[in-house]
Amino acid sequence: MAGEKDPAFFLLFLLLFPLPQASKILTISFLGGSHYLLMDEISRILHDNGHEVRMFLQDIGGMLPGRQSRQSPYAVSTYSMDEKYIKEFKALFNEQQKDNLRGRNSLDNFMMFLNELSYQCNVTLHQTDIFNFLKEEKYDLAVIEGFNPCSFLAAEKLGVPYIAFFPGPFMNAGKIGILGPLSYVPMFYSELTDRMDFFGRLKNTLMYLASPIVDGKMDAVFQMVINEHFTVGSRPSITDLHIKAELWIYNVDFAIEFPRPLLPNVQCIGGLLAKPAKPVSQELEDFIAESGDSGFIVVTLGSMISSLPLVEFLKEMNDGFAKIPQKVIWRYKRSEWPKEVNVAHNVRLMDWVSQNDLLGHPKVRLLVTHGGLNSLMEAVYHGVPIVGIPLFGDQNENMVRIKAKSMGTFIPPDQMKAENFANTIREVIENSRYKASVMKQSIILRSRPLPPDQQLLGWVEHIIQSGGGGHLKPYSYQQPWYQQFLLDVILFISTCVAVVTYLILKVIRVLIYFMFSNRKQKQN
Ligand SMILES: *[C@@H]1O[C@H](CO)[C@@H](O)[C@H](O)[C@H]1NC(C)=O
């Protein structure tokens, strides 16, 4: 009998139950706002669970305007764009926000934004000291922010295998081979739901056919940077690097997204920032108490937008709030509030709010939001109905889903008028169907088999232990396109059908010819 002190027994024990090993994990975050908030949360989760984590961070200056910076428990390698550039970048962002607030959300603006990312990427890839240091560190795995193409180029340059974490919905589905059937999976930017009539399906199909042109245009923006930083023969394409990811994780949950087919190398881990609420400050608690039974509403237009560059727009919102009985907690940088506008009597401006904690307060009645996924996920988690003012990016598409599932509605920015805004807020607060729907989706979100932080940890460790995600990737990634779409098989079958049809027609003609010539002979 093997005693407990027997070394063989101990060895067997270790083989059966290996101790979880700490891995060296690099996270890459080159964008501010909600993208950074998610990469920060991911880094914390991995760090808290015993891994050695370092973040490769690009600081574009004031990434979370209004928030006190906090010490990160994990290591960070950071560099910053120069101040002149940061000023220009902010000015461009400001101009684009004005366009968005006027309801002009164009592809041109998006391409301009990508151009900036490409410029920044060139600077990033020139950070030789950081690259040399990170190469020496020999990371087991990188978890990269999957929206910015530069993250992929940095991971490739470092030669580290990577998991791509995408902070949005399935915007880039085509590139990683998860285009669903066009009959019920709406293309990104289509503003369609999963229930399409004939013209909806027609629009969806046309958008699909046009999508390679747009995708190609976007990737081309990074070609100069790729040419400069990779030698001939080892130049990757952005699409290759998308497919090269060991795993794709989307910030998606089917409490919001429409059901659709996926692949094993695509996991949905939505709502990493939605958590049980902590108590709010006494000062806010006092303000909320003044609202009596009416309760209060939370207003935030995204982590990056701390003020509105368009005074007309701000006035309409402010006048709308003055017409409702609720108290309003509005995340707005107080120093940037225009002096000529009086803040409505029931509004409290705050430079930064802990949105998740406010949404978990028993007296909250509504979230007014730009429609970013993190905000929506927090609202759904806490069962709070939503009024959206979608401005850019995925926000419109996200709000289409919220509306389709009756969890709220949205106002296109060019229709922002005080009266309309106040009526919409009243309707969503008073009509009980919104609250009922969002409570139902809240249960769906909260009763997931595993909470999102554990899912994330589980998948990251699985990829490290199994030596990559090769076992999850479909063979289609290696197939030439004509094989993937079975064009060779279709060509073969069509040829066979054509040849057989031709032969049958030939035989029929010969038979008819003989029949007629026989008849003629008889008649003669
Ligand atoms: C990248 O930056 C370097 C150094 O500032 C500059 O010389 C080069 O032209 C830039 N390349 C691209 C593609 O922007």
The ligand as a MOL file (V3000), in Angstrom:
LIG
                    3D

  0  0  0     0  0            999 V3000
M  V30 BEGIN CTAB
M  V30 COUNTS 14 14 0 0 0
M  V30 BEGIN ATOM
M  V30 1 C 7.0150 56.7190 -39.3840 0
M  V30 2 O 7.7590 57.5540 -38.5290 0
M  V30 3 C 9.0540 57.8220 -38.9860 0
M  V30 4 C 9.8120 58.5480 -37.8930 0
M  V30 5 O 9.0640 59.6010 -37.3730 0
M  V30 6 C 8.9680 58.6060 -40.2860 0
M  V30 7 O 10.2480 58.8950 -40.7870 0
M  V30 8 C 8.1880 57.7710 -41.3010 0
M  V30 9 O 7.9900 58.4930 -42.5030 0
M  V30 10 C 6.8470 57.3550 -40.7560 0
M  V30 11 N 6.2520 56.3930 -41.6460 0
M  V30 12 C 4.9460 56.3400 -41.9350 0
M  V30 13 C 4.4920 55.2260 -42.8000 0
M  V30 14 O 4.1570 57.1610 -41.5210 0
M  V30 END ATOM
M  V30 BEGIN BOND
M  V30 1 1 1 2
M  V30 2 1 1 10
M  V30 3 1 2 3
M  V30 4 1 3 4
M  V30 5 1 3 6
M  V30 6 1 4 5
M  V30 7 1 6 7
M  V30 8 1 6 8
M  V30 9 1 8 9
M  V30 10 1 8 10
M  V30 11 1 10 11
M  V30 12 1 11 12
M  V30 13 1 12 13
M  V30 14 2 12 14
M  V30 END BOND
M  V30 END CTAB
M  END
